[in-house]
Amino acid sequence: MSPTGTETELGYEAARDELVEVVRKLEAGGLPLEDSIALWERGEALAKTCERHLDGAKERIDAALAVVEEDVDG
């Protein structure tokens, strides 16, 4: 887990990489319950960050495609 910054400050790749590490730790097991819960909560926040980045990328691609279609049709 990253002790610095919030998940909203992370870029997509950094959030994804940290999420992969969180999942790895949870799947390995052997953690106290409170640590597992904290990791799960961090994972949820990271997943939402990744989703926001992907949604933003999709919006940018859709906007670019709309401009291209206007140029082709226009």
VMD Tcl script that builds the backbone (N, CA, C; Angstrom):
set m [mol new atoms 222]
animate dup $m
set s [atomselect $m all]
$s set {name element resname resid chain x y z} {
  {N N MET 1 A 0.843 -1.179 0.000}
  {CA C MET 1 A 0.000 0.000 0.000}
  {C C MET 1 A 0.881 1.232 0.000}
  {N N SER 2 A 0.393 2.254 -0.622}
  {CA C SER 2 A 1.134 3.501 -0.691}
  {C C SER 2 A 0.741 4.400 0.474}
  {N N PRO 3 A 1.701 4.750 1.320}
  {CA C PRO 3 A 1.349 5.595 2.450}
  {C C PRO 3 A 1.235 7.066 2.092}
  {N N THR 4 A 1.663 7.434 0.897}
  {CA C THR 4 A 1.624 8.840 0.511}
  {C C THR 4 A 0.611 9.062 -0.583}
  {N N GLY 5 A -0.031 10.219 -0.554}
  {CA C GLY 5 A -0.962 10.574 -1.616}
  {C C GLY 5 A -2.264 9.812 -1.508}
  {N N THR 6 A -3.239 10.311 -2.230}
  {CA C THR 6 A -4.524 9.628 -2.278}
  {C C THR 6 A -4.658 8.947 -3.617}
  {N N GLU 7 A -5.638 8.051 -3.701}
  {CA C GLU 7 A -5.814 7.323 -4.952}
  {C C GLU 7 A -6.188 8.238 -6.104}
  {N N THR 8 A -6.785 9.397 -5.825}
  {CA C THR 8 A -7.148 10.294 -6.916}
  {C C THR 8 A -5.924 10.955 -7.528}
  {N N GLU 9 A -4.810 10.958 -6.813}
  {CA C GLU 9 A -3.583 11.533 -7.339}
  {C C GLU 9 A -2.817 10.529 -8.200}
  {N N LEU 10 A -3.159 9.279 -8.103}
  {CA C LEU 10 A -2.441 8.249 -8.842}
  {C C LEU 10 A -2.877 8.224 -10.297}
  {N N GLY 11 A -1.926 7.991 -11.170}
  {CA C GLY 11 A -2.260 7.735 -12.555}
  {C C GLY 11 A -2.840 6.335 -12.676}
  {N N TYR 12 A -3.375 6.037 -13.848}
  {CA C TYR 12 A -4.002 4.730 -14.050}
  {C C TYR 12 A -3.029 3.586 -13.773}
  {N N GLU 13 A -1.844 3.661 -14.365}
  {CA C GLU 13 A -0.894 2.562 -14.236}
  {C C GLU 13 A -0.465 2.353 -12.788}
  {N N ALA 14 A -0.221 3.443 -12.066}
  {CA C ALA 14 A 0.186 3.326 -10.660}
  {C C ALA 14 A -0.937 2.722 -9.822}
  {N N ALA 15 A -2.168 3.167 -10.058}
  {CA C ALA 15 A -3.309 2.624 -9.321}
  {C C ALA 15 A -3.503 1.147 -9.646}
  {N N ARG 16 A -3.384 0.797 -10.915}
  {CA C ARG 16 A -3.538 -0.605 -11.325}
  {C C ARG 16 A -2.461 -1.476 -10.693}
  {N N ASP 17 A -1.216 -0.997 -10.724}
  {CA C ASP 17 A -0.123 -1.785 -10.154}
  {C C ASP 17 A -0.302 -1.985 -8.651}
  {N N GLU 18 A -0.723 -0.932 -7.962}
  {CA C GLU 18 A -0.950 -1.063 -6.523}
  {C C GLU 18 A -2.123 -2.001 -6.252}
  {N N LEU 19 A -3.154 -1.929 -7.080}
  {CA C LEU 19 A -4.303 -2.820 -6.925}
  {C C LEU 19 A -3.884 -4.276 -7.097}
  {N N VAL 20 A -3.037 -4.542 -8.069}
  {CA C VAL 20 A -2.532 -5.906 -8.275}
  {C C VAL 20 A -1.801 -6.388 -7.023}
  {N N GLU 21 A -1.013 -5.513 -6.427}
  {CA C GLU 21 A -0.277 -5.878 -5.212}
  {C C GLU 21 A -1.230 -6.128 -4.037}
  {N N VAL 22 A -2.257 -5.304 -3.912}
  {CA C VAL 22 A -3.252 -5.494 -2.855}
  {C C VAL 22 A -3.933 -6.852 -3.020}
  {N N VAL 23 A -4.333 -7.175 -4.235}
  {CA C VAL 23 A -4.991 -8.463 -4.496}
  {C C VAL 23 A -4.046 -9.614 -4.168}
  {N N ARG 24 A -2.785 -9.471 -4.555}
  {CA C ARG 24 A -1.801 -10.521 -4.274}
  {C C ARG 24 A -1.696 -10.774 -2.765}
  {N N LYS 25 A -1.622 -9.689 -1.995}
  {CA C LYS 25 A -1.510 -9.830 -0.536}
  {C C LYS 25 A -2.758 -10.473 0.059}
  {N N LEU 26 A -3.924 -10.070 -0.423}
  {CA C LEU 26 A -5.165 -10.648 0.096}
  {C C LEU 26 A -5.274 -12.126 -0.260}
  {N N GLU 27 A -4.891 -12.472 -1.483}
  {CA C GLU 27 A -4.967 -13.870 -1.899}
  {C C GLU 27 A -3.965 -14.745 -1.158}
  {N N ALA 28 A -2.832 -14.170 -0.762}
  {CA C ALA 28 A -1.822 -14.934 -0.030}
  {C C ALA 28 A -2.325 -15.319 1.357}
  {N N GLY 29 A -3.212 -14.486 1.903}
  {CA C GLY 29 A -3.792 -14.794 3.208}
  {C C GLY 29 A -2.801 -14.611 4.341}
  {N N GLY 30 A -3.204 -15.066 5.505}
  {CA C GLY 30 A -2.335 -15.015 6.667}
  {C C GLY 30 A -2.273 -13.670 7.363}
  {N N LEU 31 A -3.099 -12.722 6.939}
  {CA C LEU 31 A -3.099 -11.394 7.549}
  {C C LEU 31 A -4.137 -11.320 8.658}
  {N N PRO 32 A -3.876 -10.495 9.653}
  {CA C PRO 32 A -4.914 -10.260 10.660}
  {C C PRO 32 A -6.152 -9.651 9.998}
  {N N LEU 33 A -7.297 -9.860 10.607}
  {CA C LEU 33 A -8.558 -9.397 10.039}
  {C C LEU 33 A -8.534 -7.903 9.729}
  {N N GLU 34 A -8.073 -7.095 10.663}
  {CA C GLU 34 A -8.061 -5.643 10.452}
  {C C GLU 34 A -7.185 -5.256 9.264}
  {N N ASP 35 A -6.043 -5.916 9.110}
  {CA C ASP 35 A -5.174 -5.639 7.966}
  {C C ASP 35 A -5.852 -6.039 6.659}
  {N N SER 36 A -6.538 -7.170 6.682}
  {CA C SER 36 A -7.257 -7.618 5.486}
  {C C SER 36 A -8.355 -6.638 5.104}
  {N N ILE 37 A -9.083 -6.145 6.094}
  {CA C ILE 37 A -10.150 -5.181 5.823}
  {C C ILE 37 A -9.565 -3.892 5.259}
  {N N ALA 38 A -8.464 -3.425 5.852}
  {CA C ALA 38 A -7.825 -2.200 5.361}
  {C C ALA 38 A -7.342 -2.379 3.924}
  {N N LEU 39 A -6.766 -3.527 3.626}
  {CA C LEU 39 A -6.325 -3.796 2.254}
  {C C LEU 39 A -7.511 -3.848 1.303}
  {N N TRP 40 A -8.578 -4.496 1.711}
  {CA C TRP 40 A -9.768 -4.580 0.863}
  {C C TRP 40 A -10.312 -3.183 0.572}
  {N N GLU 41 A -10.377 -2.332 1.618}
  {CA C GLU 41 A -10.859 -0.961 1.419}
  {C C GLU 41 A -9.947 -0.195 0.464}
  {N N ARG 42 A -8.652 -0.384 0.606}
  {CA C ARG 42 A -7.705 0.276 -0.301}
  {C C ARG 42 A -7.917 -0.243 -1.723}
  {N N GLY 43 A -8.116 -1.522 -1.858}
  {CA C GLY 43 A -8.357 -2.102 -3.173}
  {C C GLY 43 A -9.604 -1.539 -3.828}
  {N N GLU 44 A -10.662 -1.378 -3.048}
  {CA C GLU 44 A -11.899 -0.786 -3.584}
  {C C GLU 44 A -11.647 0.634 -4.085}
  {N N ALA 45 A -10.912 1.418 -3.305}
  {CA C ALA 45 A -10.608 2.795 -3.709}
  {C C ALA 45 A -9.757 2.812 -4.973}
  {N N LEU 46 A -8.791 1.925 -5.047}
  {CA C LEU 46 A -7.937 1.854 -6.236}
  {C C LEU 46 A -8.733 1.416 -7.460}
  {N N ALA 47 A -9.640 0.465 -7.283}
  {CA C ALA 47 A -10.476 0.017 -8.400}
  {C C ALA 47 A -11.330 1.165 -8.923}
  {N N LYS 48 A -11.871 1.974 -8.024}
  {CA C LYS 48 A -12.668 3.131 -8.447}
  {C C LYS 48 A -11.807 4.146 -9.186}
  {N N THR 49 A -10.578 4.334 -8.723}
  {CA C THR 49 A -9.660 5.243 -9.411}
  {C C THR 49 A -9.395 4.749 -10.824}
  {N N CYS 50 A -9.126 3.462 -10.964}
  {CA C CYS 50 A -8.889 2.892 -12.297}
  {C C CYS 50 A -10.113 3.076 -13.180}
  {N N GLU 51 A -11.279 2.840 -12.620}
  {CA C GLU 51 A -12.518 2.989 -13.386}
  {C C GLU 51 A -12.701 4.434 -13.859}
  {N N ARG 52 A -12.400 5.395 -12.987}
  {CA C ARG 52 A -12.511 6.807 -13.382}
  {C C ARG 52 A -11.553 7.133 -14.525}
  {N N HIS 53 A -10.329 6.632 -14.433}
  {CA C HIS 53 A -9.358 6.863 -15.508}
  {C C HIS 53 A -9.842 6.249 -16.821}
  {N N LEU 54 A -10.355 5.033 -16.750}
  {CA C LEU 54 A -10.834 4.368 -17.964}
  {C C LEU 54 A -12.063 5.067 -18.537}
  {N N ASP 55 A -12.963 5.521 -17.666}
  {CA C ASP 55 A -14.130 6.270 -18.137}
  {C C ASP 55 A -13.697 7.558 -18.831}
  {N N GLY 56 A -12.718 8.245 -18.252}
  {CA C GLY 56 A -12.206 9.471 -18.862}
  {C C GLY 56 A -11.563 9.204 -20.209}
  {N N ALA 57 A -10.819 8.122 -20.301}
  {CA C ALA 57 A -10.185 7.767 -21.570}
  {C C ALA 57 A -11.243 7.453 -22.624}
  {N N LYS 58 A -12.289 6.741 -22.226}
  {CA C LYS 58 A -13.364 6.418 -23.170}
  {C C LYS 58 A -14.045 7.685 -23.663}
  {N N GLU 59 A -14.288 8.631 -22.759}
  {CA C GLU 59 A -14.906 9.896 -23.168}
  {C C GLU 59 A -14.028 10.638 -24.169}
  {N N ARG 60 A -12.730 10.645 -23.932}
  {CA C ARG 60 A -11.814 11.325 -24.858}
  {C C ARG 60 A -11.812 10.647 -26.227}
  {N N ILE 61 A -11.814 9.325 -26.227}
  {CA C ILE 61 A -11.829 8.585 -27.494}
  {C C ILE 61 A -13.137 8.826 -28.229}
  {N N ASP 62 A -14.254 8.776 -27.500}
  {CA C ASP 62 A -15.556 9.029 -28.123}
  {C C ASP 62 A -15.612 10.428 -28.727}
  {N N ALA 63 A -15.072 11.415 -28.017}
  {CA C ALA 63 A -15.066 12.789 -28.526}
  {C C ALA 63 A -14.199 12.896 -29.774}
  {N N ALA 64 A -13.051 12.246 -29.766}
  {CA C ALA 64 A -12.172 12.285 -30.933}
  {C C ALA 64 A -12.826 11.599 -32.126}
  {N N LEU 65 A -13.492 10.483 -31.888}
  {CA C LEU 65 A -14.178 9.785 -32.976}
  {C C LEU 65 A -15.321 10.619 -33.538}
  {N N ALA 66 A -16.010 11.353 -32.683}
  {CA C ALA 66 A -17.099 12.211 -33.148}
  {C C ALA 66 A -16.564 13.298 -34.069}
  {N N VAL 67 A -15.405 13.856 -33.741}
  {CA C VAL 67 A -14.790 14.883 -34.591}
  {C C VAL 67 A -14.398 14.279 -35.933}
  {N N VAL 68 A -13.828 13.096 -35.916}
  {CA C VAL 68 A -13.430 12.430 -37.160}
  {C C VAL 68 A -14.656 12.149 -38.019}
  {N N GLU 69 A -15.732 11.682 -37.405}
  {CA C GLU 69 A -16.955 11.395 -38.155}
  {C C GLU 69 A -17.540 12.665 -38.757}
  {N N GLU 70 A -17.464 13.778 -38.023}
  {CA C GLU 70 A -17.946 15.053 -38.564}
  {C C GLU 70 A -17.120 15.470 -39.769}
  {N N ASP 71 A -15.805 15.277 -39.686}
  {CA C ASP 71 A -14.932 15.633 -40.799}
  {C C ASP 71 A -15.220 14.778 -42.026}
  {N N VAL 72 A -15.477 13.500 -41.815}
  {CA C VAL 72 A -15.759 12.588 -42.923}
  {C C VAL 72 A -17.118 12.909 -43.536}
  {N N ASP 73 A -18.111 13.175 -42.697}
  {CA C ASP 73 A -19.460 13.457 -43.173}
  {C C ASP 73 A -19.599 14.875 -43.706}
  {N N GLY 74 A -18.805 15.782 -43.173}
  {CA C GLY 74 A -18.991 17.195 -43.451}
  {C C GLY 74 A -18.353 17.679 -44.661}
}
mol reanalyze $m
mol bondsrecalc $m
mol representation Tube
mol addrep $m
